[in-house]
Amino acid sequence: MDNINAFDGRPEKQAKWDSRYLGLAHYIAQWSKDPRAKVGAVLVNQRYARVVATGFNGFPSNVEDSAERLENKTRKLQMILHAEQNALLHAGRDARECDAYVVGKPVCNVCATLLIQSGVRRVVAAAPRANTNSYWDKVGLLAIDMLREAGVAFTPVTGDQLDALGLNRDEARASQDPLDPFREHQHEFKFGP
Ligand SMILES: [Zn+2]
């Protein structure tokens, strides 16, 4: 079987292309109408150096993304598709063996299950922070655990890469949404002491 990692032995080249695809994900994130969190995802087949699909967070097609709905944080989170989910749906079976680049939030637990089940082999995204009260950090840690267990590689976005994108390091990693609609279920995602 031939080697599907075109960057083996060439980490500098991989880092260069990682930064380019992260930049693309950041660009696409700006298309989101979500006023609080703009997230972009890019699926890349490295064997063919091909962008397979892109996605940003938003409501399903033909579901009105009115300002009223987008400003209602609980309702919004009940209706919105995450960037990774949109990219995976667009890619279909072509997601297999892709690398996923995500900018805007840590990968959540639901997206991790879908990335694993779609056959994605590597995820490049902001690492969640340990020991915070942020909902997205907590589910992000669960996501990392699942990716690791499933044998999906995870490459944290570096501070230098975020700087190059003009992103604030903390904002790029952390939730900008203080409301946790799933607060009553937080105990299920308890990490650390
Ligand atoms: Zn998600």
Residues whose N, C-alpha, C, O or C-beta is under 5 A from the ligand:
A	BS01	ZN	H82 C108 C111
